[in-house]
């Protein structure tokens, strides 16, 4: 596998050199099991993520979020799919399988997968709305850009319940910054729910010592059995 070099300087330190693994076509290799920060609230900023703070709700979006009550119903508590953004926000690892023409993301949470063509084919003309949406990937230099549309309205963006509509458009950017990290940026655009696009950023860490494990939503689901949610 061909590898190139990336140079960066940390404050107050000497120059460090890190390899960025690359595929045979020269694009950064994103393969591996990745540890990710848990992002229950995409609006906030902290040591593991950077969000916009106050979200630019439309009146419909603000009212929908105000009316959300997790004790009345949480679709994930009933083992329904989390959806793309909430899957990416989960604290469980992901595994990426990447070739020169497509990428598959395996989520330990819910044991779901998402296949992303990266050969520039774009979205099909007629697409049925789904939980994970329809994705098309392409390269912007060394950054993989994944454009996803055609969502249903059955999910939330995150655990705290930020809503979206079927007009949701998600743009993800994966940038391999060195041999151990991916800089991840996700942009949310939904004109029914938010007055302008907004984004959240975080960093993924390569864990070659980890494997994706089996995940069962039903087993010992105390949120349901003990009446935390309905």
N, C-alpha and C positions, 0 to 999 in steps of 0.2 A: 504493500500500500504506500503510495507516494505521500510524503509529508513536507509541509513548508513551515517556515518559522514566523512567529509573531513576537514583536518586541514591545515591552511596556515598562514604565518606570514607576515604582511606588514612591510616595513622598518620603524623603529622608533615607532612601535606600540606594543600593547599586542597581545597575541595569540587570533585569532578569530576562531570561529567554524561555519561552514555552512553545512546545510543538502543538500545532493544530492538525490533527489527523484529517486526511482528505481521501475522498473516493477516487477511483481511477480517472474520472472526468475532471478532477481538480477541485470539486466543490467540497466544503467542509463535511466531515463525517460526523453525523449526529447519533450514530448507533450506540446503544448501551442502556443500562438501567440508571435512572436519574432520580435523585432526591430533590424534593421541591418544598418550599415553605407552604404551610397551611394558610389559606387566604379566605377566611370566613366573611370578610367585608372588603370588597374591592375598592371602596372609596377611601379608606384610611391609609396612612403611611406609617411605617415602623421600620425596624431594623432589617426585616426580610422582604419588604415590598414598598412600593411608592405608588400611592393613589392620588386622585385629584382633590380629596377633601369633600366639600359639599358638591353633590351631583347636580347637574343642570336639568332638573326635572321639567317636563311639560306639566300642565295642570293634571292631565290624565295620569302621568307617571307618578306625580306626587300623591295623588289620591289613592292610587293603587298600592303604593308602598305604605301609606298610612293605614290602609285597611288590612294589611297583611298581619295575620296572627298565627304563628307556628303551632300554637296549642290546638287550634281548630283543624288544621290540616297541613301536613308536610308530605309532599308526594314522595320524597326519598325515604321517609319512614315506612312507606308502603312498598318499598323496593322498586319503584318506578325509576327509569333512567334519570341520572342527574342532569344530563345535557352537557354540551361542550364546555361552557365556561365553568360550571360547577365541578365537572370532572377534572378540569385543569387546576381548580382551586383546592382540590382535596389534598390531605397530608400524606396520602399513600404514594408510593413510587410509581413511575411509568417506565416502560421499556420502549425504546424506539428502534424499529427495523427500517433501514433506509437502503435503497438502491439508487441508481442514476435516474430512474423514471418514476419512482413512487416512494412514499414513506407510510409506515403504519405505526400508530401510537397505541400501545397496550396499556390500559389503565388497571392497576390492581384493584382499585375501588370499583365494585360492581362487576369486575372481570369483563369489561367491555373493550372494544377496539374501534379504531377509526382509521380508515385508509385514505391517504391524500395523494392524488396524482401530482407529480412535480415536473411533468414534461411540457407544461404550457398549454394544455388542451382547453382550459377554461371550464366554466360551468355548462351543463347541458341546458337546452332551451326550456324544457318542461321537467320540473323537479317537484316531487311531492314533499311537503314539509315534514321534517323528521326531528327527533330529539337532538341529534348531533349536528344537523344541517348538512349541506353539501359543500365540500371543500375543494379548492383548486390551488395548487402551490406553484411557485416560481421563484427564481433567484434574483435578488437585487445585490449584485456583487457577491459577497460572502454571506449574505443574510438570506435565509429561506423565508419567504413571505407566503403565508397561508390565508387565503380569502375564503370566508365561509358565509353562505346565505341559506335560504330555504329552511328556516327553523319553524317548528310549531310553537304554540304559546303555552305549553304545559310545564315549562321550567322557570326557575329563577336564575339570575346571574350568579348568586352566591348564597351562603348559608343564612345571612341576615335577611334575605328576601328581596333584594333589589330586583325589580321586575323588568321584563322586556315584552315586546309584542312580536307578531310574525314579520315585522319589518326589520328585525334585528340583522345587522351586518357586522361580522367580527373579522378583524384583521390581526393575525398573529405574526410576530417576527422572531425567528430563532437565529441568534448570532453566536457561533462558537468562539469564545474569547481566548481560550487557551486549551490545554489538554484535559482540563478537569471541569470546565464550566460552560454553560450556555446562558447568555443574556436573553431573557424572554420579555417581550412586550406585547400586550394585547390591547387593541383599540375597539371600543364599543360605539357603534353608530346605530341609532334607532330613533327616527324622527317622531314617532308616535309617543315615545317614552321620555326622550331626552332632547333638549333644544340644540345641542351640539355634540359632536363626538368627544369622548374622553378615554383615557388610557390608564393602565396599571402596568408596572414593571416589577420584575423579580429576577432572581438568579437560580438556575438549576445546577446541582453538583453531581458529577459522575460517581457512581458507586459500583465499581466492578466486583465488589464483595457481596452484593445483594442479588437476590432473585425475586421476580414477581411471584407472589403467593396466591393461593386460592382465597377467594373472598365470598362469603355467603351472607347476603343481607338478611335472610330470614332467621338464621340461627341466633337464639338468645336475644331477640329484638325487644329489649326492655322498654323502649319508647312506646311500643304498642301494648305489650303485655302489662305494663304498670300504669298505663293511662296518661303518659306524658303528652301524647298527641293522639288525634282521632283519625 
